């Protein structure tokens, strides 16, 4: 299945902004995070199709996964 | 000995008063709101002789506590008709605190058609007639005053927008680099203009400084507090690197970035105006990614943004400004937004109110969506010069919307709704609706928990838990706003257990008192209730704690979210 992965803030360093990735069915957010060389502790926010998700959330073909470190402002 | 300075602009007299016992434990917002509630008739005209303009540094301002250099300004707001507190960085707060000045109260209106300035020093405050700088913009005022009074002079000033009493006028505060920080919201610059005060200069030579009751205890607590600020990913890394503008991308991804005057929740040009792009641009042009708005700031969320030739354009370039002139006006040119930011500082107008107003102006057809060049012209040539159209626009989003018959006007209590769509981030909608200040994201920043996973998580798209979240944050914020602390200390305070106790320990060590967490919560509740009562006495009721109708009748993409709180559900907010 195809997943659009978007990275933000420091996660872009030495990686990418956006990539279309091929993953096997049943892949969860955690697998993609670890595949990127990120640790679970580094993750601030995961959004799947614009909605908050957990590391264990199982993805579906065509999903967009946006990955952020902990950020804030206001 | 701490003191209150009082200036009567009607007879041009000044007084030094002792601090009443009831005010001794108050600072910042707690003190400005208490004084306004005690001394300003709630039904008065905000630009008339009965209103008072009050400045107060926070309880910890002037100490070595990190991020404690904020100044509160308060009055009845000419924009909202409610009580108002707006706080800013810059150098003035710490100078006033070191001079032992708990508050500066300005009352009355001059009988003659003349302009004045105030000068504050160790001997008190004096009133002088001012002729030279009337009509001048803020950067020119600061330059002239540094030449006249010395480089170290603290300065509070209004630009032409404040002189003309437009209700979106701000009060500018000189920062450590002789640039500008702003008491932005609520039109306090118009109140200063109504009192015919062009600027307030501050000389802290010979200041007694701030006495700490228990210096050893203070030092330990201050160290723990600073460590928490540096350890938290938001205050220690995200904000210093990307500024507040790091929020463009995450709000855009979450569908909460109001675009085209709150028509949709995502902007096609978001990446071009994002914090990540801004960071790259600043770095490539030799600007500064990190920059503090006051001495002792260790978060350093500000920056120095240069143009393509490496020449200074602006600093304190905030997410709300960039969102408003960017996504909400469909402008994806960050350089033009930076120029607009600089012009708004110079003419002295709130960049949030003005950005929201431009979204409404584009909806009205006064200029086209995305037309940044016309926006820049309007800022300089219409608003900055006070043409009839400029004055309507300088009255803010509500003023412009009314003049042009626009029905989609994002305001609460006539104050423009900032950078987070209340339909897709519902907690902040409760804050907009219920804040004593009119629509104000800083009053109870639920974005932390709705979007950023700070202080836990409450689903932004559901109604459950939002009223309680907003209430808890508004109570905490009212207390924090009284300490002189930057509100961004809330990020570590929500997540790191040592942070808030260290802040309370600093208060205890500073004053030799023994507050606990409950006392601080009770202080926050008390401040909110004092402000709420002022608003009720000014003619506001629960019916004014509502969002504009279109949020309940139009869904917002991509989540097709709608504002679906009943009035009774919103009113639960005040049940404490």
Interface residues (C-beta under 8 A of the other chain):
Chain A: X6 X8 X9 X10 X12 X17 X44 X45 X47 X50 X51 X52 X66 X68 X69 X70 X71 X72 X73 X74
Chain B: X232 X233 X234 X235 X237 X238 X239 X241 X242 X243 X244 X245 X246 X247 X249 X250 X253 X254 X255 X271 X275 X276 X301 X319 X441 X442 X445 X447 X448 X451 X452 X453 X454 X457 X459 X460 X461 X487 X488 X491 X558 X559
